[in-house]
Amino acid sequence: MAVQIVLDVTGDTRSYFDTNDAESLAEAERRFKELTGRGFIAAVRSGPDEVLRIHHFDPGVEETLFFPRLVGG
Amino acid sequence: MSRLRRAFATGLRVRALRRLYRIYLQEKTPQARGLRLLRSWLTPRQRAEFDSEGQFEVVGSDSGKRYRISYGTSANVHEVDRAGRLGAGLCFMPEGGLVAGDVMLAQKIALETCEKSTLALANRFPPLLFSSRRGQG
């Protein structure tokens, strides 16, 4: 199972999906597009010491983190 | 003698804080969940720094400059010079009033993956008057 973690005011919301199930994958891709379309930033861990920002849905990624767009304080 | 007593008292205080921190991490509140998520995304070195000091350093993706992210939700990021002294402060955060752990995680990812665009939107503030090197309080 893979997971998409969305950070928002309520904390984090986790959506799990089965990477072997086409319908589940399509739902995860739709969620990815919807969130990034709203300005959320998507990031993945590409190694123990490395984080990457991604712009397209990758069905092979086990954990994707989404956080809202950044603003100056 | 009083120095010894002070050191002993400080040691007790640090142990008490660590105990509270461990208990806090086991809670199910958004704040505790945010801290757990943050810890799981930190590198082993950053995690060790955060557990002992409540702050950790990241390296900017474009300049290679170091930044220190302290516990908090705003005005909690500082540049760090080669000697380990704190420089200018940077104020930026994700929209929407996230809890501290989530804000710090977003700040870490932003500096480690898109430093230039993050600096472009961050507001800068002057260095702390009494900046100190890591571990010297």
N, CA and C atoms of all chains as a GROMACS GRO file, in nm:
protein
  630
    1MET      N    1   0.083  -0.120   0.000
    1MET     CA    2   0.000   0.000   0.000
    1MET      C    3   0.087   0.125   0.000
    2ALA      N    4   0.047   0.223  -0.079
    2ALA     CA    5   0.116   0.351  -0.080
    2ALA      C    6   0.027   0.454  -0.008
    3VAL      N    7   0.086   0.567   0.027
    3VAL     CA    8   0.008   0.664   0.102
    3VAL      C    9   0.036   0.806   0.053
    4GLN      N   10  -0.071   0.887   0.054
    4GLN     CA   11  -0.058   1.030   0.028
    4GLN      C   12  -0.095   1.101   0.158
    5ILE      N   13  -0.004   1.185   0.206
    5ILE     CA   14  -0.024   1.255   0.333
    5ILE      C   15  -0.046   1.403   0.304
    6VAL      N   16  -0.159   1.455   0.346
    6VAL     CA   17  -0.191   1.595   0.320
    6VAL      C   18  -0.187   1.672   0.452
    7LEU      N   19  -0.103   1.775   0.457
    7LEU     CA   20  -0.095   1.859   0.578
    7LEU      C   21  -0.193   1.974   0.565
    8ASP      N   22  -0.275   1.990   0.668
    8ASP     CA   23  -0.364   2.106   0.670
    8ASP      C   24  -0.392   2.143   0.815
    9VAL      N   25  -0.486   2.233   0.834
    9VAL     CA   26  -0.508   2.288   0.967
    9VAL      C   27  -0.552   2.182   1.069
   10THR      N   28  -0.606   2.072   1.022
   10THR     CA   29  -0.652   1.967   1.113
   10THR      C   30  -0.541   1.869   1.150
   11GLY      N   31  -0.422   1.889   1.093
   11GLY     CA   32  -0.312   1.795   1.116
   11GLY      C   33  -0.277   1.731   0.984
   12ASP      N   34  -0.262   1.599   0.983
   12ASP     CA   35  -0.236   1.533   0.854
   12ASP      C   36  -0.345   1.432   0.824
   13THR      N   37  -0.382   1.428   0.696
   13THR     CA   38  -0.483   1.332   0.650
   13THR      C   39  -0.413   1.233   0.558
   14ARG      N   40  -0.433   1.105   0.584
   14ARG     CA   41  -0.365   1.003   0.505
   14ARG      C   42  -0.463   0.927   0.416
   15SER      N   43  -0.429   0.916   0.290
   15SER     CA   44  -0.509   0.837   0.196
   15SER      C   45  -0.422   0.724   0.143
   16TYR      N   46  -0.463   0.601   0.173
   16TYR     CA   47  -0.387   0.484   0.128
   16TYR      C   48  -0.443   0.433  -0.004
   17PHE      N   49  -0.356   0.381  -0.088
   17PHE     CA   50  -0.404   0.323  -0.214
   17PHE      C   51  -0.317   0.204  -0.253
   18ASP      N   52  -0.379   0.117  -0.331
   18ASP     CA   53  -0.314  -0.007  -0.375
   18ASP      C   54  -0.249   0.018  -0.511
   19THR      N   55  -0.118   0.008  -0.516
   19THR     CA   56  -0.047   0.037  -0.642
   19THR      C   57  -0.071  -0.071  -0.747
   20ASN      N   58  -0.132  -0.184  -0.707
   20ASN     CA   59  -0.160  -0.290  -0.804
   20ASN      C   60  -0.304  -0.285  -0.856
   21ASP      N   61  -0.378  -0.187  -0.809
   21ASP     CA   62  -0.518  -0.179  -0.848
   21ASP      C   63  -0.539  -0.053  -0.932
   22ALA      N   64  -0.584  -0.071  -1.054
   22ALA     CA   65  -0.595   0.042  -1.149
   22ALA      C   66  -0.689   0.151  -1.098
   23GLU      N   67  -0.800   0.109  -1.039
   23GLU     CA   68  -0.898   0.209  -0.992
   23GLU      C   69  -0.840   0.291  -0.876
   24SER      N   70  -0.772   0.221  -0.787
   24SER     CA   71  -0.710   0.286  -0.672
   24SER      C   72  -0.602   0.384  -0.717
   25LEU      N   73  -0.525   0.342  -0.817
   25LEU     CA   74  -0.418   0.428  -0.870
   25LEU      C   75  -0.477   0.552  -0.937
   26ALA      N   76  -0.586   0.532  -1.012
   26ALA     CA   77  -0.649   0.644  -1.081
   26ALA      C   78  -0.701   0.746  -0.979
   27GLU      N   79  -0.756   0.695  -0.870
   27GLU     CA   80  -0.805   0.783  -0.764
   27GLU      C   81  -0.689   0.862  -0.701
   28ALA      N   82  -0.576   0.795  -0.680
   28ALA     CA   83  -0.459   0.862  -0.622
   28ALA      C   84  -0.406   0.969  -0.719
   29GLU      N   85  -0.408   0.938  -0.847
   29GLU     CA   86  -0.360   1.036  -0.946
   29GLU      C   87  -0.454   1.156  -0.951
   30ARG      N   88  -0.584   1.129  -0.944
   30ARG     CA   89  -0.681   1.238  -0.944
   30ARG      C   90  -0.658   1.328  -0.822
   31ARG      N   91  -0.632   1.265  -0.705
   31ARG     CA   92  -0.607   1.342  -0.582
   31ARG      C   93  -0.480   1.426  -0.596
   32PHE      N   94  -0.378   1.367  -0.657
   32PHE     CA   95  -0.252   1.440  -0.678
   32PHE      C   96  -0.277   1.566  -0.761
   33LYS      N   97  -0.348   1.548  -0.872
   33LYS     CA   98  -0.373   1.661  -0.962
   33LYS      C   99  -0.459   1.768  -0.895
   34GLU      N  100  -0.556   1.721  -0.818
   34GLU     CA  101  -0.647   1.815  -0.752
   34GLU      C  102  -0.570   1.900  -0.650
   35LEU      N  103  -0.484   1.835  -0.572
   35LEU     CA  104  -0.408   1.907  -0.468
   35LEU      C  105  -0.305   2.001  -0.529
   36THR      N  106  -0.227   1.953  -0.624
   36THR     CA  107  -0.125   2.040  -0.683
   36THR      C  108  -0.192   2.153  -0.762
   37GLY      N  109  -0.309   2.125  -0.817
   37GLY     CA  110  -0.385   2.229  -0.887
   37GLY      C  111  -0.428   2.339  -0.792
   38ARG      N  112  -0.448   2.302  -0.665
   38ARG     CA  113  -0.487   2.402  -0.564
   38ARG      C  114  -0.364   2.468  -0.502
   39GLY      N  115  -0.245   2.437  -0.551
   39GLY     CA  116  -0.124   2.503  -0.501
   39GLY      C  117  -0.046   2.424  -0.399
   40PHE      N  118  -0.093   2.304  -0.364
   40PHE     CA  119  -0.017   2.223  -0.270
   40PHE      C  120   0.116   2.181  -0.334
   41ILE      N  121   0.218   2.169  -0.252
   41ILE     CA  122   0.350   2.125  -0.298
   41ILE      C  123   0.364   1.977  -0.262
   42ALA      N  124   0.409   1.898  -0.359
   42ALA     CA  125   0.423   1.753  -0.338
   42ALA      C  126   0.570   1.718  -0.324
   43ALA      N  127   0.602   1.636  -0.225
   43ALA     CA  128   0.741   1.596  -0.202
   43ALA      C  129   0.747   1.448  -0.169
   44VAL      N  130   0.861   1.390  -0.206
   44VAL     CA  131   0.884   1.248  -0.176
   44VAL      C  132   1.025   1.232  -0.121
   45ARG      N  133   1.047   1.120  -0.053
   45ARG     CA  134   1.182   1.088  -0.007
   45ARG      C  135   1.248   1.000  -0.113
   46SER      N  136   1.362   1.047  -0.162
   46SER     CA  137   1.428   0.968  -0.266
   46SER      C  138   1.545   0.889  -0.211
   47GLY      N  139   1.572   0.903  -0.084
   47GLY     CA  140   1.679   0.829  -0.017
   47GLY      C  141   1.678   0.866   0.129
   48PRO      N  142   1.763   0.805   0.210
   48PRO     CA  143   1.761   0.833   0.354
   48PRO      C  144   1.790   0.980   0.386
   49ASP      N  145   1.869   1.046   0.300
   49ASP     CA  146   1.906   1.185   0.328
   49ASP      C  147   1.857   1.281   0.221
   50GLU      N  148   1.764   1.237   0.138
   50GLU     CA  149   1.727   1.323   0.026
   50GLU      C  150   1.576   1.333   0.006
   51VAL      N  151   1.533   1.456  -0.016
   51VAL     CA  152   1.392   1.484  -0.041
   51VAL      C  153   1.381   1.548  -0.179
   52LEU      N  154   1.277   1.513  -0.251
   52LEU     CA  155   1.257   1.571  -0.384
   52LEU      C  156   1.119   1.630  -0.394
   53ARG      N  157   1.110   1.741  -0.466
   53ARG     CA  158   0.978   1.795  -0.497
   53ARG      C  159   0.935   1.734  -0.630
   54ILE      N  160   0.811   1.690  -0.640
   54ILE     CA  161   0.766   1.631  -0.766
   54ILE      C  162   0.647   1.711  -0.821
   55HIS      N  163   0.635   1.707  -0.953
   55HIS     CA  164   0.529   1.785  -1.018
   55HIS      C  165   0.428   1.696  -1.090
   56HIS      N  166   0.462   1.568  -1.099
   56HIS     CA  167   0.372   1.474  -1.168
   56HIS      C  168   0.353   1.350  -1.081
   57PHE      N  169   0.238   1.291  -1.091
   57PHE     CA  170   0.208   1.171  -1.014
   57PHE      C  171   0.302   1.058  -1.054
   58ASP      N  172   0.359   0.990  -0.954
   58ASP     CA  173   0.447   0.876  -0.980
   58ASP      C  174   0.388   0.755  -0.908
   59PRO      N  175   0.335   0.659  -0.984
   59PRO     CA  176   0.269   0.543  -0.921
   59PRO      C  177   0.365   0.454  -0.842
   60GLY      N  178   0.495   0.473  -0.860
   60GLY     CA  179   0.591   0.388  -0.790
   60GLY      C  180   0.633   0.442  -0.654
   61VAL      N  181   0.586   0.562  -0.619
   61VAL     CA  182   0.628   0.624  -0.493
   61VAL      C  183   0.540   0.574  -0.378
   62GLU      N  184   0.603   0.533  -0.270
   62GLU     CA  185   0.526   0.477  -0.158
   62GLU      C  186   0.464   0.582  -0.068
   63GLU      N  187   0.532   0.698  -0.056
   63GLU     CA  188   0.481   0.801   0.035
   63GLU      C  189   0.499   0.938  -0.029
   64THR      N  190   0.390   1.009  -0.047
   64THR     CA  191   0.396   1.144  -0.102
   64THR      C  192   0.336   1.239   0.002
   65LEU      N  193   0.408   1.348   0.024
   65LEU     CA  194   0.363   1.447   0.123
   65LEU      C  195   0.316   1.573   0.049
   66PHE      N  196   0.204   1.627   0.090
   66PHE     CA  197   0.153   1.750   0.030
   66PHE      C  198   0.141   1.856   0.139
   67PHE      N  199   0.194   1.974   0.112
   67PHE     CA  200   0.170   2.084   0.205
   67PHE      C  201   0.128   2.208   0.128
   68PRO      N  202   0.054   2.299   0.194
   68PRO     CA  203   0.001   2.416   0.122
   68PRO      C  204   0.113   2.507   0.072
   69ARG      N  205   0.082   2.589  -0.025
   69ARG     CA  206   0.180   2.682  -0.081
   69ARG      C  207   0.243   2.766   0.030
   70LEU      N  208   0.366   2.811   0.007
   70LEU     CA  209   0.437   2.890   0.107
   70LEU      C  210   0.408   3.038   0.090
   71VAL      N  211   0.407   3.107   0.201
   71VAL     CA  212   0.390   3.253   0.198
   71VAL      C  213   0.493   3.316   0.291
   72GLY      N  214   0.528   3.440   0.263
   72GLY     CA  215   0.619   3.513   0.351
   72GLY      C  216   0.544   3.555   0.477
   73GLY      N  217   0.613   3.552   0.589
   73GLY     CA  218   0.546   3.585   0.716
   73GLY      C  219   0.570   3.728   0.759
   74MET      N  220   3.139   2.498   4.420
   74MET     CA  221   3.029   2.413   4.469
   74MET      C  222   2.897   2.453   4.406
   75SER      N  223   2.873   2.588   4.400
   75SER     CA  224   2.746   2.632   4.343
   75SER      C  225   2.742   2.600   4.194
   76ARG      N  226   2.862   2.599   4.130
   76ARG     CA  227   2.865   2.563   3.988
   76ARG      C  228   2.822   2.418   3.970
   77LEU      N  229   2.870   2.333   4.058
   77LEU     CA  230   2.832   2.191   4.052
   77LEU      C  231   2.682   2.175   4.072
   78ARG      N  232   2.631   2.251   4.168
   78ARG     CA  233   2.488   2.242   4.198
   78ARG      C  234   2.406   2.285   4.076
   79ARG      N  235   2.452   2.395   4.012
   79ARG     CA  236   2.381   2.445   3.893
   79ARG      C  237   2.384   2.341   3.781
   80ALA      N  238   2.502   2.280   3.760
   80ALA     CA  239   2.515   2.179   3.654
   80ALA      C  240   2.422   2.061   3.682
   81PHE      N  241   2.415   2.022   3.810
   81PHE     CA  242   2.327   1.911   3.850
   81PHE      C  243   2.181   1.947   3.822
   82ALA      N  244   2.145   2.070   3.860
   82ALA     CA  245   2.006   2.115   3.839
   82ALA      C  246   1.973   2.119   3.689
   83THR      N  247   2.070   2.167   3.608
   83THR     CA  248   2.048   2.172   3.463
   83THR      C  249   2.029   2.032   3.407
   84GLY      N  250   2.110   1.938   3.454
   84GLY     CA  251   2.098   1.799   3.409
   84GLY      C  252   1.961   1.743   3.441
   85LEU      N  253   1.914   1.771   3.561
   85LEU     CA  254   1.780   1.724   3.600
   85LEU      C  255   1.672   1.783   3.511
   86ARG      N  256   1.689   1.914   3.482
   86ARG     CA  257   1.589   1.983   3.400
   86ARG      C  258   1.586   1.924   3.259
   87VAL      N  259   1.705   1.899   3.202
   87VAL     CA  260   1.712   1.842   3.067
   87VAL      C  261   1.648   1.704   3.064
   88ARG      N  262   1.676   1.624   3.168
   88ARG     CA  263   1.616   1.489   3.171
   88ARG      C  264   1.464   1.498   3.180
   89ALA      N  265   1.417   1.592   3.262
   89ALA     CA  266   1.271   1.609   3.277
   89ALA      C  267   1.208   1.652   3.145
   90LEU      N  268   1.277   1.743   3.074
   90LEU     CA  269   1.225   1.789   2.944
   90LEU      C  270   1.219   1.675   2.844
   91ARG      N  271   1.324   1.592   2.842
   91ARG     CA  272   1.326   1.478   2.749
   91ARG      C  273   1.212   1.381   2.780
   92ARG      N  274   1.187   1.362   2.911
   92ARG     CA  275   1.080   1.270   2.950
   92ARG      C  276   0.946   1.324   2.900
   93LEU      N  277   0.926   1.455   2.921
   93LEU     CA  278   0.802   1.518   2.873
   93LEU      C  279   0.789   1.507   2.722
   94TYR      N  280   0.900   1.527   2.652
   94TYR     CA  281   0.903   1.520   2.506
   94TYR      C  282   0.862   1.380   2.459
   95ARG      N  283   0.915   1.277   2.527
   95ARG     CA  284   0.880   1.139   2.488
   95ARG      C  285   0.732   1.111   2.509
   96ILE      N  286   0.680   1.160   2.622
   96ILE     CA  287   0.537   1.141   2.651
   96ILE      C  288   0.453   1.213   2.544
   97TYR      N  289   0.495   1.336   2.513
   97TYR     CA  290   0.424   1.419   2.417
   97TYR      C  291   0.418   1.349   2.280
   98LEU      N  292   0.530   1.285   2.243
   98LEU     CA  293   0.535   1.218   2.113
   98LEU      C  294   0.437   1.102   2.104
   99GLN      N  295   0.395   1.049   2.218
   99GLN     CA  296   0.304   0.935   2.216
   99GLN      C  297   0.158   0.977   2.206
  100GLU      N  298   0.131   1.107   2.220
  100GLU     CA  299  -0.008   1.153   2.217
  100GLU      C  300  -0.063   1.148   2.074
  101LYS      N  301  -0.198   1.166   2.065
  101LYS     CA  302  -0.261   1.161   1.933
  101LYS      C  303  -0.310   1.297   1.886
  102THR      N  304  -0.265   1.403   1.951
  102THR     CA  305  -0.307   1.537   1.910
  102THR      C  306  -0.240   1.574   1.777
  103PRO      N  307  -0.296   1.672   1.703
  103PRO     CA  308  -0.231   1.716   1.579
  103PRO      C  309  -0.088   1.762   1.603
  104GLN      N  310  -0.064   1.826   1.718
  104GLN     CA  311   0.072   1.874   1.748
  104GLN      C  312   0.169   1.757   1.759
  105ALA      N  313   0.129   1.653   1.832
  105ALA     CA  314   0.217   1.538   1.851
  105ALA      C  315   0.234   1.461   1.720
  106ARG      N  316   0.124   1.448   1.644
  106ARG     CA  317   0.133   1.380   1.514
  106ARG      C  318   0.227   1.456   1.421
  107GLY      N  319   0.220   1.589   1.426
  107GLY     CA  320   0.308   1.671   1.343
  107GLY      C  321   0.454   1.649   1.378
  108LEU      N  322   0.483   1.640   1.507
  108LEU     CA  323   0.622   1.617   1.549
  108LEU      C  324   0.670   1.479   1.505
  109ARG      N  325   0.581   1.379   1.517
  109ARG     CA  326   0.622   1.244   1.474
  109ARG      C  327   0.650   1.240   1.324
  110LEU      N  328   0.561   1.307   1.248
  110LEU     CA  329   0.581   1.308   1.102
  110LEU      C  330   0.712   1.380   1.067
  111LEU      N  331   0.734   1.494   1.132
  111LEU     CA  332   0.858   1.568   1.109
  111LEU      C  333   0.979   1.478   1.136
  112ARG      N  334   0.980   1.411   1.251
  112ARG     CA  335   1.094   1.327   1.288
  112ARG      C  336   1.117   1.216   1.184
  113SER      N  337   1.006   1.165   1.130
  113SER     CA  338   1.021   1.054   1.035
  113SER      C  339   1.081   1.102   0.902
  114TRP      N  340   1.070   1.233   0.873
  114TRP     CA  341   1.126   1.285   0.747
  114TRP      C  342   1.264   1.346   0.766
  115LEU      N  343   1.311   1.360   0.889
  115LEU     CA  344   1.444   1.416   0.912
  115LEU      C  345   1.551   1.312   0.881
  116THR      N  346   1.668   1.359   0.842
  116THR     CA  347   1.781   1.267   0.827
  116THR      C  348   1.823   1.224   0.968
  117PRO      N  349   1.898   1.114   0.979
  117PRO     CA  350   1.940   1.072   1.113
  117PRO      C  351   2.011   1.183   1.191
  118ARG      N  352   2.093   1.260   1.120
  118ARG     CA  353   2.166   1.368   1.187
  118ARG      C  354   2.070   1.478   1.234
  119GLN      N  355   1.978   1.516   1.146
  119GLN     CA  356   1.881   1.620   1.184
  119GLN      C  357   1.795   1.574   1.300
  120ARG      N  358   1.759   1.445   1.300
  120ARG     CA  359   1.675   1.391   1.408
  120ARG      C  360   1.748   1.398   1.541
  121ALA      N  361   1.876   1.365   1.538
  121ALA     CA  362   1.955   1.371   1.661
  121ALA      C  363   1.964   1.515   1.711
  122GLU      N  364   1.984   1.609   1.618
  122GLU     CA  365   1.990   1.751   1.656
  122GLU      C  366   1.857   1.795   1.716
  123PHE      N  367   1.750   1.756   1.650
  123PHE     CA  368   1.618   1.800   1.695
  123PHE      C  369   1.584   1.742   1.833
  124ASP      N  370   1.619   1.615   1.853
  124ASP     CA  371   1.588   1.552   1.981
  124ASP      C  372   1.666   1.614   2.096
  125SER      N  373   1.789   1.658   2.067
  125SER     CA  374   1.868   1.711   2.178
  125SER      C  375   1.856   1.861   2.193
  126GLU      N  376   1.826   1.934   2.082
  126GLU     CA  377   1.828   2.080   2.090
  126GLU      C  378   1.697   2.148   2.051
  127GLY      N  379   1.603   2.070   1.995
  127GLY     CA  380   1.476   2.131   1.952
  127GLY      C  381   1.491   2.210   1.824
  128GLN      N  382   1.600   2.190   1.752
  128GLN     CA  383   1.625   2.259   1.626
  128GLN      C  384   1.717   2.172   1.540
  129PHE      N  385   1.722   2.200   1.412
  129PHE     CA  386   1.809   2.121   1.324
  129PHE      C  387   1.852   2.206   1.206
  130GLU      N  388   1.957   2.161   1.139
  130GLU     CA  389   2.009   2.237   1.026
  130GLU      C  390   1.975   2.168   0.895
  131VAL      N  391   1.954   2.252   0.792
  131VAL     CA  392   1.933   2.201   0.657
  131VAL      C  393   2.032   2.272   0.565
  132VAL      N  394   2.055   2.214   0.448
  132VAL     CA  395   2.145   2.274   0.350
  132VAL      C  396   2.062   2.316   0.230
  133GLY      N  397   2.076   2.442   0.190
  133GLY     CA  398   2.000   2.495   0.078
  133GLY      C  399   2.034   2.425  -0.052
  134SER      N  400   1.932   2.397  -0.133
  134SER     CA  401   1.952   2.318  -0.255
  134SER      C  402   2.031   2.392  -0.362
  135ASP      N  403   2.029   2.525  -0.360
  135ASP     CA  404   2.096   2.599  -0.466
  135ASP      C  405   2.232   2.655  -0.424
  136SER      N  406   2.240   2.711  -0.304
  136SER     CA  407   2.364   2.778  -0.262
  136SER      C  408   2.453   2.689  -0.176
  137GLY      N  409   2.397   2.585  -0.118
  137GLY     CA  410   2.474   2.503  -0.024
  137GLY      C  411   2.486   2.568   0.112
  138LYS      N  412   2.420   2.683   0.129
  138LYS     CA  413   2.422   2.753   0.258
  138LYS      C  414   2.347   2.673   0.365
  139ARG      N  415   2.386   2.692   0.491
  139ARG     CA  416   2.317   2.622   0.599
  139ARG      C  417   2.212   2.713   0.663
  140TYR      N  418   2.104   2.651   0.704
  140TYR     CA  419   1.995   2.722   0.773
  140TYR      C  420   1.958   2.642   0.897
  141ARG      N  421   1.920   2.714   1.001
  141ARG     CA  422   1.875   2.645   1.122
  141ARG      C  423   1.725   2.664   1.139
  142ILE      N  424   1.654   2.557   1.154
  142ILE     CA  425   1.509   2.561   1.176
  142ILE      C  426   1.483   2.525   1.322
  143SER      N  427   1.425   2.620   1.395
  143SER     CA  428   1.396   2.597   1.536
  143SER      C  429   1.248   2.563   1.553
  144TYR      N  430   1.215   2.508   1.669
  144TYR     CA  431   1.075   2.474   1.695
  144TYR      C  432   0.990   2.601   1.687
  145GLY      N  433   0.884   2.599   1.610
  145GLY     CA  434   0.798   2.716   1.600
  145GLY      C  435   0.722   2.716   1.468
  146THR      N  436   0.643   2.821   1.450
  146THR     CA  437   0.563   2.830   1.328
  146THR      C  438   0.593   2.956   1.247
  147SER      N  439   0.669   3.050   1.302
  147SER     CA  440   0.706   3.169   1.225
  147SER      C  441   0.834   3.228   1.284
  148ALA      N  442   0.907   3.301   1.199
  148ALA     CA  443   1.035   3.363   1.240
  148ALA      C  444   1.125   3.262   1.310
  149ASN      N  445   1.125   3.139   1.263
  149ASN     CA  446   1.201   3.032   1.330
  149ASN      C  447   1.311   2.974   1.241
  150VAL      N  448   1.342   3.044   1.130
  150VAL     CA  449   1.449   2.997   1.042
  150VAL      C  450   1.558   3.104   1.036
  151HIS      N  451   1.683   3.061   1.051
  151HIS     CA  452   1.796   3.154   1.044
  151HIS      C  453   1.906   3.098   0.954
  152GLU      N  454   1.973   3.189   0.887
  152GLU     CA  455   2.094   3.150   0.816
  152GLU      C  456   2.201   3.118   0.920
  153VAL      N  457   2.294   3.030   0.883
  153VAL     CA  458   2.404   2.995   0.974
  153VAL      C  459   2.534   3.018   0.899
  154ASP      N  460   2.628   3.092   0.960
  154ASP     CA  461   2.755   3.116   0.889
  154ASP      C  462   2.852   3.000   0.913
  155ARG      N  463   2.971   3.012   0.854
  155ARG     CA  464   3.065   2.900   0.861
  155ARG      C  465   3.111   2.872   1.003
  156ALA      N  466   3.105   2.975   1.087
  156ALA     CA  467   3.148   2.956   1.226
  156ALA      C  468   3.033   2.903   1.312
  157GLY      N  469   2.917   2.885   1.251
  157GLY     CA  470   2.804   2.832   1.326
  157GLY      C  471   2.720   2.940   1.392
  158ARG      N  472   2.748   3.069   1.360
  158ARG     CA  473   2.670   3.177   1.420
  158ARG      C  474   2.544   3.202   1.339
  159LEU      N  475   2.438   3.243   1.410
  159LEU     CA  476   2.312   3.270   1.341
  159LEU      C  477   2.321   3.403   1.267
  160GLY      N  478   2.274   3.402   1.142
  160GLY     CA  479   2.269   3.525   1.063
  160GLY      C  480   2.126   3.574   1.052
  161ALA      N  481   2.093   3.630   0.937
  161ALA     CA  482   1.960   3.688   0.917
  161ALA      C  483   1.851   3.581   0.937
  162GLY      N  484   1.738   3.629   0.983
  162GLY     CA  485   1.624   3.541   1.000
  162GLY      C  486   1.537   3.543   0.876
  163LEU      N  487   1.465   3.434   0.854
  163LEU     CA  488   1.376   3.423   0.739
  163LEU      C  489   1.238   3.384   0.789
  164CYS      N  490   1.139   3.458   0.743
  164CYS     CA  491   1.004   3.426   0.788
  164CYS      C  492   0.919   3.380   0.669
  165PHE      N  493   0.888   3.254   0.666
  165PHE     CA  494   0.799   3.198   0.564
  165PHE      C  495   0.736   3.072   0.622
  166MET      N  496   0.620   3.040   0.575
  166MET     CA  497   0.550   2.921   0.626
  166MET      C  498   0.441   2.881   0.527
  167PRO      N  499   0.390   2.758   0.539
  167PRO     CA  500   0.279   2.719   0.452
  167PRO      C  501   0.152   2.794   0.493
  168GLU      N  502   0.066   2.818   0.398
  168GLU     CA  503  -0.063   2.883   0.427
  168GLU      C  504  -0.147   2.792   0.516
  169GLY      N  505  -0.232   2.852   0.597
  169GLY     CA  506  -0.337   2.773   0.659
  169GLY      C  507  -0.321   2.735   0.804
  170GLY      N  508  -0.228   2.793   0.874
  170GLY     CA  509  -0.220   2.770   1.019
  170GLY      C  510  -0.192   2.626   1.058
  171LEU      N  511  -0.083   2.569   1.006
  171LEU     CA  512  -0.047   2.431   1.041
  171LEU      C  513   0.020   2.427   1.179
  172VAL      N  514   0.026   2.308   1.236
  172VAL     CA  515   0.095   2.292   1.366
  172VAL      C  516   0.246   2.300   1.343
  173ALA      N  517   0.320   2.321   1.452
  173ALA     CA  518   0.464   2.349   1.443
  173ALA      C  519   0.541   2.242   1.365
  174GLY      N  520   0.519   2.116   1.397
  174GLY     CA  521   0.594   2.009   1.330
  174GLY      C  522   0.572   2.011   1.179
  175ASP      N  523   0.447   2.035   1.138
  175ASP     CA  524   0.416   2.038   0.994
  175ASP      C  525   0.479   2.161   0.927
  176VAL      N  526   0.477   2.274   0.997
  176VAL     CA  527   0.539   2.396   0.941
  176VAL      C  528   0.689   2.372   0.923
  177MET      N  529   0.753   2.315   1.025
  177MET     CA  530   0.899   2.292   1.018
  177MET      C  531   0.933   2.194   0.906
  178LEU      N  532   0.847   2.095   0.886
  178LEU     CA  533   0.871   1.997   0.779
  178LEU      C  534   0.861   2.066   0.643
  179ALA      N  535   0.760   2.150   0.626
  179ALA     CA  536   0.744   2.223   0.499
  179ALA      C  537   0.864   2.316   0.476
  180GLN      N  538   0.912   2.381   0.583
  180GLN     CA  539   1.028   2.471   0.569
  180GLN      C  540   1.153   2.393   0.529
  181LYS      N  541   1.172   2.277   0.591
  181LYS     CA  542   1.288   2.192   0.557
  181LYS      C  543   1.283   2.153   0.409
  182ILE      N  544   1.168   2.103   0.365
  182ILE     CA  545   1.156   2.056   0.227
  182ILE      C  546   1.177   2.172   0.129
  183ALA      N  547   1.120   2.288   0.164
  183ALA     CA  548   1.132   2.404   0.075
  183ALA      C  549   1.279   2.444   0.057
  184LEU      N  550   1.353   2.452   0.165
  184LEU     CA  551   1.494   2.494   0.154
  184LEU      C  552   1.580   2.386   0.088
  185GLU      N  553   1.546   2.261   0.110
  185GLU     CA  554   1.627   2.152   0.054
  185GLU      C  555   1.593   2.122  -0.092
  186THR      N  556   1.479   2.171  -0.140
  186THR     CA  557   1.442   2.137  -0.278
  186THR      C  558   1.423   2.259  -0.369
  187CYS      N  559   1.387   2.373  -0.314
  187CYS     CA  560   1.368   2.492  -0.400
  187CYS      C  561   1.407   2.616  -0.320
  188GLU      N  562   1.536   2.624  -0.287
  188GLU     CA  563   1.586   2.730  -0.200
  188GLU      C  564   1.560   2.869  -0.260
  189LYS      N  565   1.593   2.886  -0.389
  189LYS     CA  566   1.584   3.020  -0.449
  189LYS      C  567   1.443   3.076  -0.441
  190SER      N  568   1.346   2.997  -0.483
  190SER     CA  569   1.209   3.049  -0.484
  190SER      C  570   1.157   3.068  -0.341
  191THR      N  571   1.209   2.989  -0.248
  191THR     CA  572   1.168   3.006  -0.108
  191THR      C  573   1.222   3.138  -0.053
  192LEU      N  574   1.351   3.166  -0.082
  192LEU     CA  575   1.411   3.291  -0.034
  192LEU      C  576   1.342   3.412  -0.096
  193ALA      N  577   1.295   3.394  -0.221
  193ALA     CA  578   1.232   3.506  -0.290
  193ALA      C  579   1.102   3.549  -0.222
  194LEU      N  580   1.035   3.455  -0.159
  194LEU     CA  581   0.908   3.493  -0.095
  194LEU      C  582   0.922   3.517   0.056
  195ALA      N  583   1.035   3.474   0.114
  195ALA     CA  584   1.051   3.488   0.259
  195ALA      C  585   1.078   3.634   0.297
  196ASN      N  586   1.027   3.675   0.410
  196ASN     CA  587   1.063   3.805   0.464
  196ASN      C  588   1.185   3.788   0.554
  197ARG      N  589   1.281   3.879   0.538
  197ARG     CA  590   1.405   3.869   0.617
  197ARG      C  591   1.397   3.960   0.738
  198PHE      N  592   1.460   3.917   0.845
  198PHE     CA  593   1.470   4.005   0.963
  198PHE      C  594   1.612   3.996   1.017
  199PRO      N  595   1.654   4.100   1.090
  199PRO     CA  596   1.795   4.109   1.130
  199PRO      C  597   1.837   3.992   1.219
  200PRO      N  598   1.970   3.964   1.218
  200PRO     CA  599   2.020   3.856   1.304
  200PRO      C  600   1.990   3.886   1.450
  201LEU      N  601   1.988   3.780   1.529
  201LEU     CA  602   1.967   3.799   1.672
  201LEU      C  603   2.085   3.877   1.730
  202LEU      N  604   2.058   3.962   1.826
  202LEU     CA  605   2.165   4.042   1.887
  202LEU      C  606   2.268   3.955   1.956
  203PHE      N  607   2.220   3.851   2.025
  203PHE     CA  608   2.312   3.767   2.101
  203PHE      C  609   2.314   3.628   2.042
  204SER      N  610   2.357   3.623   1.917
  204SER     CA  611   2.366   3.496   1.848
  204SER      C  612   2.473   3.409   1.914
  205SER      N  613   2.451   3.279   1.915
  205SER     CA  614   2.551   3.191   1.975
  205SER      C  615   2.580   3.077   1.882
  206ARG      N  616   2.694   3.012   1.902
  206ARG     CA  617   2.724   2.893   1.826
  206ARG      C  618   2.644   2.778   1.880
  207ARG      N  619   2.625   2.675   1.794
  207ARG     CA  620   2.550   2.559   1.836
  207ARG      C  621   2.607   2.503   1.965
  208GLY      N  622   2.517   2.469   2.056
  208GLY     CA  623   2.556   2.400   2.179
  208GLY      C  624   2.611   2.493   2.286
  209GLN      N  625   2.621   2.623   2.254
  209GLN     CA  626   2.672   2.714   2.357
  209GLN      C  627   2.559   2.798   2.415
  210GLY      N  628   2.438   2.756   2.387
  210GLY     CA  629   2.323   2.821   2.447
  210GLY      C  630   2.289   2.947   2.376
   0.00000   0.00000   0.00000
